[in-house]
Amino acid sequence: MQENVRSFMEEKLKNERPGCGTTPAEHNESIKLELLRAWEPLDSSRPSQTCFYGWPEASQKHKSWALLSHLATLVEGPWCCIGDFNAILLFSEKQSKHQPPYKQTKDFSLALESCRLADMGFHGYPFTRNNKRSGDANTKESLDRVVANSEWRERFPASTLTHLFSHALDHAPLVLQTMIDHGLRGRRANGFKFEEAWLLWDDCERMVADSWTVRQTRAGSAMSMIKSKIENYGVELHA
């Protein structure tokens, strides 16, 4: 398995464009040295976190699962993977005219099972990618996620994953909070989250503008004043 993954990566490197100021040979050699260090076993005395990106092409997805399986052999102890897997586990995770073949979802599920990884779930909007096209051409998918083994989930039982919203990006930012004790959540005030649906309200802009121009009666830093303004229009919009 290790040799297969190494050959996948080296084949990909051959097609990479060299960086500025280096020859192709120098460019590939420097990356190969980094990859060789990546094959070393991870320290089992502390939790491991891997940022993962899966092959987007349907014909290449088996390489993603081969790489994930190889990484699993290098890890001992708590482990989680976060990133864009370019795959869905359930048909409900894709909203489109074209659903993926059942085999793709099954292969992803089997890959996670063989690596003893499970999806952590999430809070927020259900889709993490939007191709930004209109009408029937629009596709929404949940491609980005966090998966973790049982040791990691037992180590951080109160952890949460939140899908943030972005108008500018086609992928939603992910926020992973690693927490040991559920009781710690109660000590922090819930943050204000802007709801996209509010933009459809006729008076949304006016309410935000009115709250933002209210004079502050308490002294403080510029950042604390901005925080107070955000809290003000958050109260107005929630009312």
Secondary structure per residue as TSV (DSSP state, phi and psi in degrees):
chain	resnum	aa	ss	phi	psi
A	1	M	-	360.0	-40.7
A	2	Q	H	-62.4	-42.4
A	3	E	H	-66.5	-35.5
A	4	N	H	-63.6	-46.0
A	5	V	H	-64.3	-41.6
A	6	R	H	-60.7	-41.9
A	7	S	H	-67.4	-36.4
A	8	F	H	-58.9	-48.2
A	9	M	H	-68.3	-40.9
A	10	E	H	-67.7	-35.2
A	11	E	H	-63.5	-40.2
A	12	K	H	-66.7	-37.6
A	13	L	H	-65.8	-32.6
A	14	K	H	-62.4	-27.5
A	15	N	T	-93.1	-3.1
A	16	E	S	-74.0	144.4
A	17	R	-	-78.6	138.6
A	18	P	-	-66.7	150.6
A	19	G	-	-73.1	166.8
A	20	C	T	-63.2	128.2
A	21	G	T	85.4	9.6
A	22	T	-	-129.5	154.1
A	23	T	-	-84.5	161.1
A	24	P	H	-54.3	-39.5
A	25	A	H	-65.0	-44.8
A	26	E	H	-64.3	-39.7
A	27	H	H	-62.4	-50.5
A	28	N	H	-65.8	-38.4
A	29	E	H	-63.9	-41.9
A	30	S	H	-64.7	-37.9
A	31	I	H	-72.2	-36.7
A	32	K	H	-60.7	-38.2
A	33	L	H	-63.9	-38.4
A	34	E	H	-66.9	-38.9
A	35	L	H	-66.3	-39.3
A	36	L	H	-62.1	-38.0
A	37	R	H	-67.5	-29.6
A	38	A	H	-69.6	-19.2
A	39	W	T	-79.5	-10.4
A	40	E	S	-66.5	142.2
A	41	P	-	-58.1	143.3
A	42	L	-	-82.5	155.0
A	43	D	-	-69.0	120.3
A	44	S	T	-80.6	-5.7
A	45	S	T	-83.3	-8.5
A	46	R	S	-139.6	156.2
A	47	P	-	-62.3	144.6
A	48	S	E	-111.5	140.0
A	49	Q	E	-129.9	130.7
A	50	T	E	-117.3	131.0
A	51	C	E	-91.6	122.3
A	52	F	E	-118.9	141.0
A	53	Y	E	-133.1	122.0
A	54	G	-	-91.7	154.9
A	55	W	-	-60.2	130.1
A	56	P	-	-77.3	-27.5
A	57	E	S	-73.6	135.2
A	58	A	G	-59.0	-37.5
A	59	S	G	-73.4	-11.5
A	60	Q	G	-109.8	0.8
A	61	K	H	-64.1	-25.8
A	62	H	H	-61.6	-25.8
A	63	K	H	-68.6	-35.7
A	64	S	H	-60.0	-45.8
A	65	W	H	-74.1	-29.4
A	66	A	H	-66.4	-41.7
A	67	L	H	-65.4	-44.3
A	68	L	H	-61.5	-41.5
A	69	S	H	-64.4	-37.5
A	70	H	H	-67.1	-43.5
A	71	L	H	-59.8	-35.8
A	72	A	H	-62.2	-29.7
A	73	T	H	-73.6	-15.8
A	74	L	T	-94.0	-6.5
A	75	V	-	-108.5	134.9
A	76	E	-	-128.2	129.4
A	77	G	S	98.1	-164.1
A	78	P	S	-60.9	133.7
A	79	W	E	-149.9	135.1
A	80	C	E	-136.4	151.7
A	81	C	E	-121.7	132.6
A	82	I	E	-128.7	138.7
A	83	G	E	154.3	-164.0
A	84	D	E	-98.5	103.8
A	85	F	-	-83.7	-8.6
A	86	N	S	52.5	39.9
A	87	A	-	-159.1	156.0
A	88	I	-	-118.4	154.8
A	89	L	S	-95.6	-29.8
A	90	L	S	-130.3	150.1
A	91	F	G	-64.9	-26.1
A	92	S	G	-69.0	-11.7
A	93	E	G	-85.7	4.6
A	94	K	E	-135.6	130.8
A	95	Q	E	-117.6	102.6
A	96	S	S	-165.9	162.5
A	97	K	S	-68.9	-24.2
A	98	H	S	-115.8	110.6
A	99	Q	-	-88.6	148.1
A	100	P	-	-72.0	157.6
A	101	P	-	-60.0	148.1
A	102	Y	H	-57.3	-34.6
A	103	K	H	-59.3	-35.3
A	104	Q	H	-65.0	-44.5
A	105	T	H	-67.9	-37.4
A	106	K	H	-66.3	-42.6
A	107	D	H	-63.0	-40.2
A	108	F	H	-63.5	-45.1
A	109	S	H	-61.2	-43.1
A	110	L	H	-66.8	-36.3
A	111	A	H	-63.7	-44.4
A	112	L	H	-64.4	-40.8
A	113	E	H	-63.8	-41.9
A	114	S	H	-67.8	-26.6
A	115	C	T	-92.0	2.5
A	116	R	T	58.9	39.8
A	117	L	-	-112.0	145.5
A	118	A	E	-133.5	145.8
A	119	D	E	-65.8	137.4
A	120	M	-	-85.6	-9.0
A	121	G	-	79.6	-175.0
A	122	F	-	-163.3	168.8
A	123	H	E	-119.7	144.8
A	124	G	E	111.3	-160.8
A	125	Y	-	-63.4	137.5
A	126	P	S	-71.9	-20.6
A	127	F	-	-107.9	140.0
A	128	T	S	-107.2	-6.6
A	129	R	E	-136.8	136.2
A	130	N	E	-134.9	123.3
A	131	N	-	-75.8	0.5
A	132	K	-	65.2	13.9
A	133	R	-	-89.7	160.7
A	134	S	-	-101.3	159.7
A	135	G	G	62.8	-140.2
A	136	D	G	-67.3	-16.3
A	137	A	G	-81.9	-8.0
A	138	N	-	-75.2	138.7
A	139	T	-	-133.5	129.4
A	140	K	E	-119.9	134.9
A	141	E	E	-142.5	156.9
A	142	S	-	-107.1	84.9
A	143	L	-	-95.5	-22.3
A	144	D	E	-101.6	136.4
A	145	R	E	-163.1	175.2
A	146	V	E	-122.3	130.0
A	147	V	E	-121.5	146.7
A	148	A	E	-146.9	154.6
A	149	N	-	-86.2	173.1
A	150	S	H	-63.8	-34.6
A	151	E	H	-63.2	-40.3
A	152	W	H	-68.4	-42.0
A	153	R	H	-67.6	-32.9
A	154	E	H	-73.2	-31.0
A	155	R	H	-72.7	-36.6
A	156	F	S	-127.7	68.5
A	157	P	T	-68.1	-20.0
A	158	A	T	-100.5	13.7
A	159	S	-	-69.3	149.2
A	160	T	E	-135.4	150.4
A	161	L	E	-117.4	129.6
A	162	T	E	-120.5	132.1
A	163	H	E	-88.7	116.6
A	164	L	-	-86.3	167.0
A	165	F	-	-110.1	141.7
A	166	S	-	-139.5	127.2
A	167	H	S	-75.1	-30.1
A	168	A	S	-85.2	-34.1
A	169	L	-	-95.2	153.9
A	170	D	S	-88.8	-10.8
A	171	H	B	-116.4	142.3
A	172	A	-	-79.5	134.7
A	173	P	-	-64.4	144.9
A	174	L	E	-108.7	139.5
A	175	V	E	-121.8	113.8
A	176	L	E	-103.2	118.2
A	177	Q	E	-105.1	114.5
A	178	T	-	-92.3	113.8
A	179	M	-	-131.5	142.6
A	180	I	S	-90.9	-39.3
A	181	D	-	-117.4	126.1
A	182	H	G	-59.4	-30.7
A	183	G	G	-65.1	-20.9
A	184	L	G	-67.6	-24.3
A	185	R	G	-66.2	-33.7
A	186	G	G	-70.2	-13.9
A	187	R	G	-86.0	-6.1
A	188	R	S	-118.2	137.0
A	189	A	-	-70.3	144.9
A	190	N	-	-66.9	134.3
A	191	G	-	-75.6	155.8
A	192	F	-	-78.0	132.9
A	193	K	-	-124.5	124.5
A	194	F	-	-78.5	128.6
A	195	E	-	-91.1	128.9
A	196	E	G	-59.4	-32.9
A	197	A	G	-61.7	-25.6
A	198	W	G	-61.5	-26.6
A	199	L	G	-64.8	-18.2
A	200	L	G	-81.6	-12.7
A	201	W	S	-74.5	138.7
A	202	D	T	-64.8	-34.0
A	203	D	T	-101.5	13.2
A	204	C	H	-61.9	-48.9
A	205	E	H	-61.5	-41.1
A	206	R	H	-64.2	-42.4
A	207	M	H	-63.6	-41.8
A	208	V	H	-65.8	-44.7
A	209	A	H	-62.7	-42.5
A	210	D	H	-63.2	-43.9
A	211	S	H	-67.7	-33.3
A	212	W	H	-74.0	-27.6
A	213	T	T	-93.7	0.5
A	214	V	S	-65.9	131.2
A	215	R	-	-68.9	138.1
A	216	Q	-	-82.9	130.3
A	217	T	-	-93.4	-9.2
A	218	R	S	-114.1	147.3
A	219	A	-	-78.3	158.9
A	220	G	-	165.1	177.3
A	221	S	-	-72.0	166.8
A	222	A	H	-61.1	-38.6
A	223	M	H	-66.8	-40.6
A	224	S	H	-66.6	-33.7
A	225	M	H	-68.3	-39.4
A	226	I	H	-64.0	-41.7
A	227	K	H	-60.5	-41.8
A	228	S	H	-64.4	-39.9
A	229	K	H	-63.8	-41.3
A	230	I	H	-63.3	-41.2
A	231	E	H	-63.2	-37.5
A	232	N	H	-62.6	-51.0
A	233	Y	H	-76.7	-17.6
A	234	G	H	-66.5	-41.7
A	235	V	H	-63.5	-42.0
A	236	E	H	-63.7	-43.5
A	237	L	H	-72.0	-32.2
A	238	H	H	-76.1	-19.9
A	239	A	-	-66.5	360.0
